[in-house]
Amino acid sequence: MRCVKIIGATMVLSIIGVVKVVQDACALVVYALVSYGKWEAVEAAHAAPAVVFALTTGLLISFWISCPANE
Protein backbone atom coordinates (compact mmCIF):
# COMPACT_ATOMS: atom_id res chain seq x y z
CA MET A 1 0.00 0.00 0.00
CA ARG A 2 2.86 2.36 0.77
CA CYS A 3 4.35 1.79 -2.68
CA VAL A 4 1.05 2.77 -4.31
CA LYS A 5 1.00 6.01 -2.32
CA ILE A 6 4.57 6.81 -3.36
CA ILE A 7 3.83 6.11 -7.02
CA GLY A 8 0.62 8.17 -6.84
CA ALA A 9 2.40 11.10 -5.22
CA THR A 10 5.15 10.92 -7.83
CA MET A 11 2.59 10.92 -10.63
CA VAL A 12 0.77 13.93 -9.20
CA LEU A 13 4.01 15.89 -8.80
CA SER A 14 5.05 14.93 -12.33
CA ILE A 15 1.76 16.16 -13.77
CA ILE A 16 2.08 19.42 -11.84
CA GLY A 17 5.62 19.83 -13.19
CA VAL A 18 4.53 19.21 -16.77
CA VAL A 19 1.73 21.76 -16.46
CA LYS A 20 4.21 24.32 -15.10
CA VAL A 21 6.64 23.65 -17.96
CA VAL A 22 3.85 24.11 -20.54
CA GLN A 23 2.76 27.35 -18.87
CA ASP A 24 6.33 28.66 -18.94
CA ALA A 25 6.72 27.61 -22.59
CA CYS A 26 3.53 29.48 -23.50
CA ALA A 27 4.75 32.56 -21.65
CA LEU A 28 8.06 32.37 -23.51
CA VAL A 29 6.28 32.08 -26.86
CA VAL A 30 4.09 35.08 -26.00
CA TYR A 31 7.18 37.09 -25.07
CA ALA A 32 8.94 36.12 -28.30
CA LEU A 33 5.92 36.94 -30.47
CA VAL A 34 5.40 40.32 -28.80
CA SER A 35 9.07 41.30 -28.67
CA TYR A 36 10.41 39.98 -31.94
CA GLY A 37 7.29 39.40 -34.03
CA LYS A 38 5.60 42.71 -33.19
CA TRP A 39 2.34 40.92 -32.32
CA GLU A 40 -0.31 42.33 -30.04
CA ALA A 41 -0.25 40.74 -26.59
CA VAL A 42 -3.80 39.38 -26.80
CA GLU A 43 -3.21 37.77 -30.20
CA ALA A 44 0.07 36.27 -29.02
CA ALA A 45 -1.59 34.88 -25.89
CA HIS A 46 -4.24 33.17 -28.02
CA ALA A 47 -1.69 31.75 -30.48
CA ALA A 48 0.89 30.55 -27.94
CA PRO A 49 -0.74 27.20 -26.98
CA ALA A 50 -1.08 26.26 -30.66
CA VAL A 51 2.56 27.13 -31.29
CA VAL A 52 3.74 25.09 -28.30
CA PHE A 53 1.55 22.16 -29.38
CA ALA A 54 2.89 22.31 -32.95
CA LEU A 55 6.51 22.47 -31.78
CA THR A 56 6.04 19.59 -29.35
CA THR A 57 4.25 17.44 -31.92
CA GLY A 58 6.91 18.10 -34.54
CA LEU A 59 9.67 17.23 -32.10
CA LEU A 60 7.98 13.99 -31.07
CA ILE A 61 7.36 12.99 -34.69
CA SER A 62 10.98 13.66 -35.63
CA PHE A 63 12.19 11.54 -32.69
CA TRP A 64 9.77 8.77 -33.64
CA ILE A 65 10.95 8.79 -37.26
CA SER A 66 14.66 8.93 -36.42
CA CYS A 67 14.55 6.15 -33.81
CA PRO A 68 14.36 3.20 -36.27
CA ALA A 69 17.12 4.82 -38.36
CA ASN A 70 19.55 4.47 -35.44
CA GLU A 71 19.11 0.70 -35.16
VOROPA-597591 format. One record per residue: residue number from 1; residue in three letters; chain; x, y, z of N, C-alpha, C, O, CB in turn. Coordinates in steps of 0.02 Angstrom, whole numbers, m for minus. Glycine has a CB too. Layout:
N
NUM, ALA, A, X, Y, Z, X, Y, Z, X, Y, Z, X, Y, Z, X, Y, Z
...
// end
This chain:
71
1, MET, A, 41, m60, 0, 0, 0, 0, 43, 63, 0, 26, 113, m31, m47, 0, 60
2, ARG, A, 99, 60, 35, 143, 118, 38, 173, 133, m30, 181, 191, m48, 198, 106, 89
3, CYS, A, 189, 80, m68, 218, 90, m134, 168, 124, m181, 187, 166, m221, 239, 22, m164
4, VAL, A, 104, 107, m174, 52, 138, m215, 47, 213, m199, 39, 254, m244, m16, 104, m204
5, LYS, A, 53, 230, m136, 50, 301, m116, 110, 339, m144, 103, 396, m166, 47, 307, m40
6, ILE, A, 168, 308, m142, 228, 341, m168, 222, 351, m243, 239, 405, m269, 291, 299, m151
7, ILE, A, 199, 300, m278, 191, 306, m351, 139, 358, m368, 148, 398, m414, 172, 237, m382
8, GLY, A, 83, 359, m331, 31, 408, m342, 55, 479, m330, 41, 524, m369, m28, 394, m298
9, ALA, A, 93, 489, m276, 120, 555, m261, 169, 577, m315, 171, 635, m334, 153, 556, m192
10, THR, A, 210, 530, m338, 258, 546, m391, 222, 565, m456, 243, 611, m491, 304, 487, m404
11, MET, A, 168, 530, m472, 129, 546, m532, 98, 615, m526, 99, 653, m575, 75, 493, m543
12, VAL, A, 70, 631, m469, 38, 697, m460, 90, 752, m466, 78, 802, m500, 3, 701, m391
13, LEU, A, 148, 743, m435, 200, 794, m440, 227, 800, m511, 244, 855, m533, 257, 778, m392
14, SER, A, 230, 745, m547, 253, 746, m617, 203, 784, m660, 223, 824, m703, 262, 675, m643
15, ILE, A, 139, 773, m650, 88, 808, m689, 90, 883, m673, 84, 924, m719, 18, 780, m673
16, ILE, A, 99, 900, m610, 104, 971, m592, 165, 1002, m625, 162, 1059, m649, 108, 979, m515
17, GLY, A, 221, 966, m627, 281, 991, m660, 272, 1001, m734, 295, 1051, m762, 338, 945, m647
18, VAL, A, 238, 954, m766, 226, 960, m839, 182, 1020, m853, 195, 1057, m901, 194, 896, m867
19, VAL, A, 131, 1030, m813, 87, 1088, m823, 126, 1153, m815, 116, 1200, m854, 28, 1086, m773
20, LYS, A, 170, 1156, m766, 210, 1216, m755, 257, 1229, m814, 267, 1286, m835, 251, 1210, m690
21, VAL, A, 287, 1176, m841, 332, 1183, m898, 293, 1209, m959, 318, 1252, m995, 366, 1115, m915
22, VAL, A, 233, 1183, m970, 193, 1205, m1027, 172, 1278, m1017, 172, 1317, m1065, 130, 1161, m1035
23, GLN, A, 155, 1298, m957, 138, 1368, m944, 198, 1413, m957, 190, 1466, m987, 114, 1376, m871
24, ASP, A, 257, 1393, m935, 317, 1433, m947, 333, 1436, m1021, 355, 1488, m1046, 376, 1404, m908
25, ALA, A, 323, 1381, m1058, 336, 1381, m1130, 288, 1428, m1165, 308, 1464, m1211, 330, 1309, m1158
26, CYS, A, 225, 1428, m1145, 177, 1474, m1175, 195, 1547, m1160, 190, 1590, m1204, 106, 1459, m1149
27, ALA, A, 217, 1560, m1100, 237, 1628, m1083, 298, 1649, m1123, 303, 1707, m1145, 253, 1633, m1008
28, LEU, A, 344, 1603, m1135, 403, 1619, m1175, 384, 1632, m1248, 411, 1677, m1279, 454, 1561, m1172
29, VAL, A, 337, 1593, m1274, 314, 1604, m1343, 279, 1671, m1349, 289, 1708, m1398, 267, 1547, m1365
30, VAL, A, 238, 1689, m1299, 205, 1754, m1300, 256, 1810, m1299, 250, 1858, m1337, 157, 1761, m1240
31, TYR, A, 306, 1803, m1257, 359, 1855, m1253, 395, 1861, m1320, 408, 1917, m1343, 409, 1838, m1198
32, ALA, A, 411, 1804, m1351, 447, 1806, m1415, 404, 1837, m1470, 428, 1876, m1510, 469, 1736, m1435
33, LEU, A, 340, 1819, m1472, 296, 1847, m1523, 286, 1922, m1514, 284, 1959, m1563, 228, 1812, m1522
34, VAL, A, 280, 1945, m1453, 270, 2016, m1440, 334, 2055, m1452, 333, 2108, m1483, 245, 2028, m1368
35, SER, A, 391, 2028, m1428, 454, 2065, m1433, 483, 2065, m1503, 502, 2117, m1530, 504, 2037, m1385
36, TYR, A, 486, 2006, m1533, 520, 1999, m1597, 473, 1997, m1657, 493, 2014, m1712, 562, 1937, m1596
37, GLY, A, 412, 1976, m1646, 365, 1970, m1702, 318, 2029, m1708, 278, 2033, m1755, 325, 1909, m1694
38, LYS, A, 322, 2076, m1661, 280, 2135, m1659, 206, 2118, m1659, 166, 2153, m1691, 296, 2180, m1719
39, TRP, A, 187, 2065, m1623, 117, 2046, m1616, 86, 2085, m1559, 121, 2111, m1516, 110, 1970, m1604
40, GLU, A, 21, 2090, m1560, m15, 2117, m1502, m16, 2063, m1448, m15, 2003, m1462, m88, 2138, m1522
41, ALA, A, m17, 2084, m1385, m12, 2037, m1329, m71, 1988, m1327, m62, 1929, m1312, m8, 2075, m1264
42, VAL, A, m131, 2012, m1343, m190, 1969, m1340, m186, 1916, m1395, m201, 1857, m1382, m255, 2010, m1348
43, GLU, A, m167, 1936, m1455, m161, 1888, m1510, m106, 1837, m1495, m115, 1778, m1509, m145, 1925, m1576
44, ALA, A, m51, 1859, m1468, 4, 1813, m1451, m18, 1764, m1397, 1, 1706, m1399, 66, 1853, m1428
45, ALA, A, m56, 1788, m1348, m79, 1744, m1295, m127, 1690, m1321, m128, 1634, m1296, m114, 1784, m1240
46, HIS, A, m166, 1708, m1371, m212, 1658, m1401, m175, 1609, m1446, m195, 1552, m1451, m267, 1693, m1441
47, ALA, A, m121, 1631, m1478, m84, 1588, m1524, m32, 1544, m1489, m12, 1493, m1517, m50, 1630, m1577
48, ALA, A, m10, 1563, m1430, 45, 1527, m1397, 31, 1453, m1384, 76, 1413, m1398, 59, 1561, m1332
49, PRO, A, m27, 1432, m1359, m37, 1360, m1349, m33, 1320, m1414, m8, 1264, m1414, m104, 1348, m1316
50, ALA, A, m58, 1348, m1468, m54, 1313, m1533, 18, 1307, m1556, 37, 1255, m1584, m96, 1350, m1586
51, VAL, A, 58, 1359, m1545, 128, 1357, m1565, 166, 1305, m1523, 205, 1266, m1550, 161, 1426, m1557
52, VAL, A, 154, 1304, m1458, 187, 1255, m1415, 166, 1184, m1434, 208, 1139, m1436, 170, 1268, m1340
53, PHE, A, 101, 1174, m1448, 77, 1108, m1469, 110, 1086, m1534, 131, 1029, m1541, 1, 1108, m1476
54, ALA, A, 114, 1132, m1583, 144, 1116, m1647, 219, 1099, m1640, 243, 1052, m1671, 135, 1173, m1697
55, LEU, A, 255, 1137, m1600, 326, 1123, m1589, 336, 1057, m1554, 381, 1018, m1573, 358, 1179, m1548
56, THR, A, 296, 1042, m1504, 302, 979, m1468, 285, 920, m1512, 320, 869, m1511, 257, 979, m1406
57, THR, A, 232, 926, m1551, 212, 872, m1596, 266, 860, m1649, 283, 802, m1663, 146, 888, m1629
58, GLY, A, 293, 913, m1677, 346, 905, m1727, 408, 873, m1698, 440, 832, m1731, 363, 972, m1756
59, LEU, A, 426, 892, m1637, 484, 862, m1605, 473, 788, m1591, 517, 747, m1603, 499, 898, m1540
60, LEU, A, 414, 770, m1567, 399, 699, m1554, 398, 658, m1618, 422, 601, m1619, 332, 693, m1517
61, ILE, A, 370, 686, m1671, 368, 649, m1734, 439, 640, m1762, 454, 586, m1788, 325, 687, m1786
62, SER, A, 481, 691, m1756, 549, 683, m1782, 588, 632, m1741, 628, 594, m1769, 585, 751, m1780
63, PHE, A, 578, 629, m1675, 610, 577, m1634, 584, 508, m1653, 622, 460, m1656, 598, 590, m1560
64, TRP, A, 519, 503, m1665, 489, 439, m1682, 514, 414, m1749, 525, 354, m1758, 412, 445, m1683
65, ILE, A, 523, 459, m1797, 548, 439, m1863, 622, 421, m1860, 643, 374, m1893, 536, 496, m1914
66, SER, A, 661, 458, m1822, 733, 447, m1821, 753, 387, m1778, 809, 362, m1785, 768, 508, m1796
67, CYS, A, 710, 364, m1734, 727, 308, m1691, 742, 243, m1729, 794, 213, m1715, 671, 295, m1642
68, PRO, A, 701, 221, m1776, 718, 160, m1814, 781, 168, m1857, 814, 119, m1873, 659, 139, m1857
69, ALA, A, 797, 229, m1876, 856, 241, m1918, 920, 228, m1879, 972, 213, m1909, 856, 312, m1946
70, ASN, A, 918, 234, m1813, 977, 224, m1772, 992, 150, m1759, 1047, 134, m1735, 970, 260, m1707
71, GLU, A, 946, 106, m1773, 956, 35, m1758, 1000, 2, m1809, 1013, m58, m1804, 889, m1, m1755
// end
